[in-house]
Amino acid sequence: MGGVRSVAEKVGCSSETLRHWVRQTERDQGRRPGLTTDERALLKDQAREIRELRRANEILLKASAYFAQAELDRRPRQWWRSSTPIARRPGSSRSAP
């Protein structure tokens, strides 16, 4: 304990900070169980990516619901009123004027 304190004073950090650095170095070298520095960085990146994907998914779900509701709110087109005129046979008594 005295050794850590004296080294920490020489380095210019707290003894707890130095202890943390030593433990993390031991993890990185495989001498202590736990996540290595690279594994921690990867985990942090993956967590950020998951948050971004969930946010994008939420936005897409809301947009989908919005457009689906807008489609339902449109006035339904009456099937007998087609936008394309129906061709009538010449000579029919009900031909267009």
PyMOL commands that set and color helices and strands:
alter all, ss='L'
color gray80, all
select helices_A, chain A and resi 2-11+15-28+37-73
alter helices_A, ss='H'
color red, helices_A
deselect
rebuild
show_as cartoon
